[in-house]
Amino acid sequence: MAKQHDANSVASDLIDFLNASPTAFHAVDEAKRRLKDAGFEQLSEREDWSLQAGKKYFFTRNYSTIVAFAIGKKYVAGNGFHIVGAHTDSPCLKLKPVSKVTKGGYLEVGVQTYGGGLWHTWFDRDLAVAGRVVVKQVQDGSPSYSHRLVRIQDPIMRIPTLAIHLDRGVNDGFKPNTQSHLAPVLATSVKEELNRTVNEIDSINNGDQTEAKKSTDDLKTKNQKHHSLLLKLLAKEIGCEPDHICDFELQACDTQPSIIAGALKEFVFSGRLDNLSMSFCSLKALIDATSTEGSLDDEVGVRMVALFDHEEIGSNSAQGAGSPVMLDAISRVTNAFCSNVKMLEKVVQKSFFVSADMAHALHPNYMDKHEENHQPKLHGGLVIKHNANQRYATNAVTSFIFKEIALKHNLPVQEFVVRNDMPCGSTIGPILASGVGIRTVDVGAPQLSMHSIREMCAVDDVMHSYMHFKVFYMEFSDLDSKLAVDA
């Protein structure tokens, strides 16, 4: 078991990361901040790269995927990469391109479901919005456009459930219609109209009739796609005019903060543990495995973390694991030290990928949902995932490597296969194993309530995961050199 003081410290750091990351965009922004503080230099994919052995770098794609790497001082072109990969996205409700909905005297916000969420858990929660906004700025008559992150902290929306008196059979099975029943209530139209009228009167009384007319014109034109009330809240948060908001990608998010909880303070209660917990642990592991003086002196490979967007919907995007982003990174680092393009195939065969995605812990109220010999438990350490049909990319060799590292450092490890009579989920592991050809193991910390708006995991497993990834970074090159090469 991890030392409790150390485990609490790492878990508290996770809490800070989670509370700073309501969306994938914010998670990447927080990762950037931490990497820069640790001495990593930001690169642009649009520019040539000039890299040096012993230095640390990162780049982002679409502001929602981030790849960071540290090059060993003894690295030479052709050596391998040891990589931990996770994902920054989670199931959520994303605002539609036309989000303005008015029904029955209510202002509602049109949303679309993203990923396979437990949508019933989104009812009766205090919701806000967060994401990124494209903002127009005008200087000297010339417009320019910038990407801005936005987060409204206050609860401004709610999806109310129907009273049991109007749905007597709800406890026999609550199955909301995702099109009709999931639109959050933003305000009542009566109150919104009164508020708008008062603002116009105030503007006129203050001698600002132009502003009053502009407010009315906004309602009639630009705000046809979105409620003017919502745009005003966003503009106030950003510090711009509502009509300077050109476009946005926003999602509903729970306002309840992530916390360490339970009677013995042994749990993390939070949204987005799947998969920001593994994103955090792998990021922190890379930073700490490369932070001390001399930590890269004997390293012959490249230590890398890759945090992808869009895993929850199949990874098929320009910034998902199904894109060339990781192979591009490996290729560009290799080519910075040698222009022999034929070397890349050898590099891939010398490399190793840890696909880190949260795992299903044994649920005490549904124990029959687990195969009897494979029941991952909270506090039990990282779970190595197996599937004969390659829904996970683990094999005997990759599993051995990961377990051997754990054994050396007395870290607990568990193993999981899904029941034969149940479908199996998947991860970025098989996508990258098949697309890149890299040796891969699928792992994850155990959790409960996966894909709920509010999930839970164990404080100790946060520490176990962080430590396992950290020693993987530090010791994989030496362990891999002792493995027999395929004949």
Number of C-alpha atoms within 10 A of each C-alpha: 14 19 9 13 9 12 22 19 13 22 26 18 14 27 21 15 21 24 17 17 22 26 28 24 24 24 26 25 20 17 24 22 12 16 21 14 11 14 14 22 16 15 16 11 14 6 7 10 13 10 17 16 19 20 16 26 19 22 19 22 17 11 19 22 27 25 23 26 26 25 25 22 19 15 21 16 18 21 20 24 28 22 25 28 25 32 30 31 26 27 24 26 23 21 23 18 15 14 19 19 18 17 10 8 11 17 23 25 25 22 24 17 17 17 17 13 18 15 19 17 13 24 19 13 18 19 24 22 25 24 23 20 20 16 22 17 15 11 7 5 7 7 9 10 13 11 13 13 20 21 21 18 15 11 16 18 22 23 19 16 14 11 9 10 8 8 11 9 10 14 8 7 7 10 10 14 10 13 11 8 14 24 23 27 20 23 19 15 16 12 13 17 11 11 13 18 14 12 15 21 15 14 17 15 10 9 11 13 15 12 14 19 13 12 17 15 12 15 16 11 9 15 18 13 14 20 21 22 18 20 17 16 14 21 19 13 14 18 9 15 15 22 15 15 20 13 13 19 16 21 23 24 27 23 19 17 14 24 19 20 15 11 6 7 12 20 22 25 22 24 27 27 31 29 26 27 30 29 28 27 27 29 27 22 24 27 23 17 20 26 15 9 7 11 15 25 15 15 23 21 28 28 26 26 27 28 33 30 29 25 26 23 15 16 19 14 15 15 23 25 30 22 17 16 21 24 17 12 19 20 18 19 20 25 18 14 16 13 13 11 10 9 16 21 14 12 20 21 16 20 22 24 24 26 29 30 27 25 25 21 25 20 17 8 7 8 12 11 14 20 16 11 9 17 21 25 23 23 24 19 27 31 29 25 25 21 17 10 8 13 19 26 30 25 17 9 13 19 19 13 18 20 18 15 18 21 12 9 11 12 20 19 21 19 16 20 20 19 14 9 8 10 9 14 10 19 23 27 28 23 20 23 19 13 14 16 15 22 22 25 28 30 30 25 33 27 25 21 18 23 22 23 23 19 18 25 29 27 26 25 28 29 26 26 26 25 24 25 26 22 17 25 26 20 13 20 23 13 12 15 10 8 10 7 8 4 3
